[in-house]
Amino acid sequence: MEQIKTVTLIGLGAMGVFFAPKLDAYLGKGNFRVLAGGARRERLESTGVIVNGINHRFAVVDPEKEGDPADLIIMAVKDMGLDQAILDIRNQVGPSTQILCVMNGIDSEERVAAVYGWERVLYSYMRISIVMKDGVADFNPEAGKVHFGEAKNLELTERVLGIKELFDNSGIKYGVDEDMKRGMWFKFMCNIGENMTCAMFGVPFGSFQVSRHANEIRYQAMREVIKIANRLGIALSQEDIDRQEHTIMNLPFANKPSTLQDLENGRKTEVEMFAGKIVRLGAELGIDTPVNWMYYHGIKLLEEKNSLIFHKREI
């Protein structure tokens, strides 16, 4: 793969801001661009985003505008926005374009590859806690990383080496897992236990540092994921729950996961991709998932509460 010279990012939210400042500084205006249209484009061009106290105004291109395809596309949208994002990137995809879909969940790569082909799609996921609200993001860029690669990476392919070179040159922290699917399922399991528990009960990450009850719920949810993963040939175990303890005990106490941030800001959540996915897989495989069933319906109820459907209607 030739050197990556142009990158398009779609989704300048809590995950996108991890990449944007460093790629913009390394590649320069125009070579790094954010894909956005309509009111969002106008907002990004007029006010930009604030990342760790610095206001950034990145080059923005409209999805409908045809132009030079990007060497790399990074998709960092929410699950409910993925189908539209797959359509929006069409003018950015060329014969040699590579795509990283760094979203949460375990099936976004399959959805992107169904349209653009596996020859353009690599596996990826992120491990970092970022708080973002109203275009303002605060996080420690050295405290997390993006993981990417082929399904198996005992030897690195040319396209993996090309992205690795880009991240090395731009100072983006990364990892290339030997088994990317296992890594994605591990992150998914952690998200189920942490993200769903915090959202359901309205508590920050710090709850796991002080509450036995929060942890008991978290562990049971993660064990449901392990049962399903094992049935699907993914080798997760209690050891993976144990190795997450160091991470959870060192997260900033007041930080909140994405699903809780969404609920607090009156937005739709990604519960379908998290607990909903486990409930559906459990039903297909004959595996009971009572904790995730509770998460799914409980968080859906909180979304309904946010929508004000329980307010007395005028007669």
Buried (B, 14 or more C-beta within 10 A) or exposed (E): BEEBBBBBBBBBBBBBBBBBBBBBEBBEEEBBBBBBBEEEBEBBBEEBBBBEEEEBBBBBBBBEEEEBBBBBBBBBBBBEBBEEBBEBBEBBBEEBBBBBBBBBBBBBBEBBBEBBEEEBBBBBBBBBBBBBEEBBBBBEBEBBBBBBBBBEBEEBEEBBEBBBEBBEBBEBBBEBBEBBBBBBBBBBBBBBBBBBBBBBBEBBBBBBBEBEEBBEBBBBBBBBBBBBBBBEEBBBEEEBBEEBEEBBEEBBEEBBBBBBBBBEEEBBBBBBBBBBBBBBBBEEEEBEBEBBBBBBBBBBEBBEEBEEEEEEEEE
